[in-house]
Amino acid sequence: MNDNANTFLKYIALFSLIGGVGLITSSLNIFFTQAATTQPASAILAVDRPYDFSDSDIVAKAAYVFDINEGKALFKKNAEAQLPLASIAKIPVALLAKKYLSPEEMLTITPYALTPEGDWGLTIGDSWKVSDLIDYTLMTSSNDGAAALAEKIEEVSGEEVVTLLNNQASAMGLQQTYFLNETGLDSNIAFSGVYGSAQDVGTLFAQAYITAPDTLIATAISERTYYSGEGLEYKAKNTNKAIGELPGLVFGKTGFTDLAGGNLAVVTESEPGHPFVIVVLGSTIEDRFNDVVKLTRATLRTPAK
C-alpha cells in the first residue's frame, strides 16, 4: 500500500470515529470524484499501462475495474451505462440490515417474505438470527431472505425499504442507481427492480469494503450449513461458481434476471490490504463468471490455467 493510500485510509478511520457513516460516505464521494476518469459510455479504457487488459475479451455489456487504494479506474467498458442490476441489489439491503438491525436479533419468517419469485426453503414461523439470514440470503441470492430482511428493516425504521435504499444510494453518490424493489427481480417484462451502472456498483463495493466487509464475508464461501432458531437445517450453496478461480476473494455478488442478463461483482485482493473491485453487467448466466475471471487475472497479473 502506498503512502497516499495509507493516508486516505487513516483519514477514513478518523472520520468514522468522529462523524460516522455520513462523513465516511461524504469523504469517499470526494475521493472517488477526484479520482474518476470521464469517458463516453461506450468507451473501453485501460488507463494504467502496467495492467494489460488486451486479452480480456468479455461478453458483458458493461464492466469496471477499480483500485480502491489508489482511487483509480483500471478498466472501463460502458461503465456509466444504466443497466438492470438484478440481485446485486441484495448488497445494499444487507448494508441497511447492518445499520438498522442487531446481528444477534431473531427474525421470524412471515407469509409476506415468501411472496417473491423463487423458493429457498424458508418456512413461515421459522426464526432466524439476523446475521445468519444476511449470510444465507447473499450466498444463495434468496429473494425470500431479502424480503424478510426488508420487512424487518421497515418495522424498525418506520420507513419503506425502497425509500431507504434510494436514500442510501444517493448518500453514496451512486448517480445511475435507482430501486423499485429490494430483491432486484424484474418488476415486469419491461422494467427491472433496480438499475445502476458498473461504475456505481464499483463505488458501492468499494465503500462496503471499507465500512462493512464482515457483513458480506460469507459470499466468499462455497457452502455452509445454517440452523434456524427451531433447529431446522438450511444448506447454502453459493451462486458464484467462480469462487475457486478468484484468488484473494473478499466478497462478491451474482445477479441474473431476463432483463439484466448475467451480472457479477467482486472485491479481490492482490495482497492483504490491496483491494480491487471488478464488475460485469449484462453478460450471460455463464459468461459472467468467465468475464470476471479474465478481468481478475489481468488485474492481479495471474496467468490463465
C-alpha positions in Angstrom: 0.0 0.0 0.0 1.5 3.4 -0.9 1.7 6.5 1.3 -1.3 8.1 -0.3 -3.5 5.1 0.2 -2.3 4.8 3.9 -3.1 8.5 4.4 -6.5 8.1 2.8 -7.5 5.0 4.9 -6.3 6.7 8.1 -8.4 9.7 7.2 -11.4 7.5 6.7 -10.8 5.7 10.1 -10.5 9.1 11.9 -13.7 10.4 10.4 -15.6 7.2 11.2 -14.8 7.8 14.9 -15.8 11.4 14.8 -18.8 11.5 12.5 -20.0 8.1 11.5 -21.1 6.8 8.1 -22.3 10.1 6.8 -18.8 11.6 6.9 -17.3 8.4 5.6 -19.5 8.4 2.5 -19.1 12.1 2.0 -15.3 11.7 2.2 -15.4 8.7 -0.2 -17.5 10.6 -2.7 -15.0 13.4 -2.8 -12.2 10.9 -3.2 -13.9 8.9 -5.9 -15.0 12.1 -7.8 -11.4 13.4 -7.8 -10.1 10.1 -9.0 -12.7 9.3 -11.7 -11.8 9.4 -15.4 -14.6 10.9 -17.5 -15.2 8.7 -20.6 -18.0 8.2 -23.1 -20.4 5.4 -22.1 -19.2 3.3 -25.0 -15.5 3.6 -24.2 -13.3 0.7 -23.3 -10.3 2.1 -21.4 -7.2 0.6 -20.0 -5.8 3.6 -18.1 -2.9 2.1 -16.2 -0.3 0.6 -18.5 1.3 -2.0 -16.1 -2.1 -3.7 -16.2 -2.7 -5.4 -19.6 -6.4 -5.9 -20.4 -5.8 -6.5 -24.1 -6.7 -10.2 -23.8 -9.8 -9.5 -21.6 -12.3 -10.1 -24.4 -15.6 -10.1 -22.4 -19.2 -10.8 -23.2 -20.6 -8.3 -20.7 -22.3 -5.1 -22.0 -20.5 -3.1 -19.2 -17.5 -3.6 -17.0 -15.5 -1.7 -14.4 -12.2 -2.4 -12.6 -11.3 -0.1 -9.7 -8.2 0.0 -7.5 -9.6 1.0 -4.1 -6.3 2.1 -2.5 -5.2 4.2 -5.5 -8.7 5.5 -6.2 -8.1 4.7 -9.8 -10.2 3.1 -12.6 -8.0 0.5 -14.4 -10.6 -0.7 -16.9 -13.9 0.6 -18.2 -16.4 -0.7 -20.7 -19.6 1.3 -20.9 -19.1 1.8 -17.2 -21.6 4.7 -16.8 -24.4 3.0 -18.8 -27.6 2.5 -16.7 -28.4 -1.2 -16.7 -30.5 -3.7 -14.6 -28.6 -4.9 -11.5 -30.7 -7.9 -10.5 -29.6 -9.5 -7.2 -26.7 -7.2 -6.7 -29.5 -5.2 -5.0 -29.2 -7.5 -2.1 -25.8 -6.0 -1.1 -27.4 -2.6 -0.3 -30.2 -4.5 1.6 -27.5 -6.2 3.7 -25.9 -2.8 4.4 -29.3 -1.5 5.6 -29.8 -4.5 7.8 -26.4 -3.9 9.4 -27.5 -0.3 10.1 -31.0 -1.0 11.5 -30.9 -4.5 12.9 -28.8 -6.2 15.6 -26.8 -9.2 14.3 -28.0 -11.4 17.2 -31.6 -10.3 16.9 -34.1 -13.1 15.9 -36.3 -12.5 12.9 -39.5 -14.5 12.2 -40.4 -15.5 8.6 -43.8 -14.2 7.7 -46.1 -15.1 4.8 -45.1 -11.8 3.1 -41.4 -12.9 3.0 -42.4 -15.9 0.8 -44.2 -13.9 -1.8 -41.3 -13.1 -4.2 -40.5 -15.4 -7.1 -38.4 -18.5 -6.2 -38.3 -20.9 -3.3 -35.4 -21.1 -1.0 -36.9 -23.4 1.6 -37.8 -20.8 4.2 -40.7 -21.8 6.5 -43.4 -19.5 7.8 -43.0 -19.0 11.5 -39.4 -20.2 11.5 -36.9 -17.8 13.3 -33.5 -16.7 12.1 -30.6 -14.8 13.7 -30.3 -11.7 11.6 -26.6 -12.2 10.8 -27.3 -15.8 9.6 -30.2 -14.7 7.4 -28.0 -12.0 5.8 -25.3 -14.6 5.0 -27.8 -17.1 3.7 -29.6 -14.5 1.6 -26.4 -13.3 0.0 -24.9 -16.8 -0.6 -28.0 -18.2 -2.2 -29.3 -15.0 -3.6 -32.6 -15.7 -1.8 -35.4 -13.3 -2.7 -37.4 -14.6 0.3 -34.5 -13.8 2.6 -34.2 -10.3 1.1 -37.9 -9.7 1.6 -37.8 -10.9 5.2 -34.9 -8.6 6.0 -36.6 -5.7 4.2 -39.8 -6.3 6.2 -37.9 -6.2 9.5 -36.0 -3.1 8.4 -39.3 -1.3 7.7 -40.7 -2.4 11.1 -37.7 -1.0 12.9 -37.1 2.2 10.8 -40.7 3.1 10.2 -39.9 3.8 6.5 -40.4 1.9 3.3 -37.3 -0.1 2.4 -37.2 1.2 -1.2 -37.1 4.7 0.1 -34.2 3.8 2.4 -32.4 2.0 -0.4 -32.7 5.0 -2.7 -31.6 7.4 0.1 -28.6 5.2 0.7 -27.7 5.1 -3.0 -27.9 8.9 -3.1 -25.7 9.3 0.0 -23.1 7.1 -1.6 -23.1 9.1 -4.8 -24.5 6.4 -7.0 -25.8 8.6 -9.7 -27.2 5.9 -12.0 -28.8 3.7 -9.3 -32.5 3.6 -8.6 -34.5 0.9 -6.7 -38.1 -0.2 -7.4 -37.8 -3.3 -5.0 -35.4 -4.9 -2.6 -34.9 -8.2 -4.4 -33.7 -6.9 -7.8 -36.3 -9.1 -9.5 -37.8 -7.7 -12.8 -40.9 -5.7 -11.9 -42.5 -6.8 -15.2 -41.4 -7.6 -18.7 -40.3 -4.0 -19.3 -38.9 -2.8 -16.1 -36.2 -4.1 -13.8 -36.4 -3.9 -10.0 -33.2 -1.9 -9.7 -31.0 0.0 -12.1 -27.4 1.2 -11.9 -24.1 1.4 -13.7 -21.0 -0.8 -13.4 -19.2 2.3 -12.0 -21.9 2.7 -9.4 -21.5 -0.9 -8.4 -17.8 -0.3 -8.1 -18.3 2.6 -5.8 -20.8 0.6 -3.7 -18.5 -2.3 -3.3 -15.5 0.0 -2.5 -17.5 1.7 0.2 -18.7 -1.7 1.5 -15.1 -2.9 1.7 -14.1 0.0 3.8 -17.2 0.2 6.1 -18.7 -3.3 6.3 -16.6 -6.1 4.9 -17.6 -8.5 7.7 -21.2 -8.2 6.8 -20.5 -9.6 3.3 -17.8 -12.1 4.0 -20.0 -15.2 3.6 -20.2 -14.5 -0.1 -16.6 -15.8 -0.4 -17.6 -19.2 0.9 -18.7 -22.0 -1.4 -21.0 -23.9 1.0 -22.3 -23.5 4.6 -25.0 -25.0 6.8 -27.3 -22.7 8.8 -29.8 -23.6 11.6 -32.9 -21.7 12.4 -34.0 -21.0 16.0 -36.2 -24.1 15.8 -33.2 -26.2 14.7 -34.2 -26.6 11.1 -31.2 -27.2 8.8 -30.6 -25.0 5.8 -27.7 -25.8 3.4 -26.5 -22.8 1.5 -24.6 -23.1 -1.8 -23.0 -20.0 -3.2 -24.4 -18.8 -6.6 -20.9 -17.6 -7.5 -19.5 -20.5 -9.5 -16.1 -18.8 -10.0 -15.0 -18.7 -6.3 -12.3 -21.3 -6.9 -10.8 -19.2 -9.7 -10.8 -15.8 -7.9 -7.6 -15.7 -5.7 -7.9 -13.2 -2.8 -11.7 -13.0 -3.0 -13.1 -10.9 -0.1 -16.7 -10.8 -1.1 -19.0 -10.7 -4.2 -22.5 -11.0 -5.5 -24.2 -12.5 -8.5 -27.3 -11.3 -10.3 -29.5 -12.7 -13.1 -32.9 -11.9 -14.5 -34.3 -11.9 -18.0 -33.8 -8.1 -18.3 -30.4 -8.0 -16.6 -28.7 -11.0 -18.1 -25.8 -12.2 -16.1 -24.1 -9.9 -13.5 -21.3 -10.4 -11.1 -19.3 -8.1 -8.9 -16.4 -9.0 -6.6 -13.8 -7.4 -4.4 -10.5 -9.3 -4.5 -7.0 -8.5 -3.1 -3.7 -8.8 -4.9 -2.2 -8.9 -1.4 -3.7 -8.3 2.1 -4.9 -4.7 2.2 -4.7 -4.0 -1.5 -8.3 -4.5 -2.8 -9.8 -4.2 -6.3 -13.4 -4.1 -7.4 -14.3 -6.0 -10.6 -17.8 -5.6 -12.0 -19.5 -7.1 -15.1 -23.1 -6.3 -16.1 -25.2 -7.6 -18.9 -23.3 -10.8 -19.6 -24.9 -14.2 -19.8 -25.7 -16.6 -17.0 -22.5 -18.5 -17.6 -20.2 -15.9 -19.2 -20.4 -13.6 -16.3 -18.1 -15.9 -14.4 -15.6 -16.1 -17.3 -15.7 -12.4 -17.7 -14.8 -11.7 -14.1 -12.1 -14.4 -14.1 -10.5 -12.8 -17.2 -10.6 -9.3 -15.6 -9.3 -10.7 -12.3 -6.3 -12.3 -14.0 -5.4 -9.1 -15.8 -5.8 -7.1 -12.6 -3.9 -9.5 -10.4 -1.4 -10.3 -13.2 -2.0 -14.0 -12.9 -1.8 -16.4 -15.9 -4.7 -18.4 -17.2 -4.8 -22.0 -16.0 
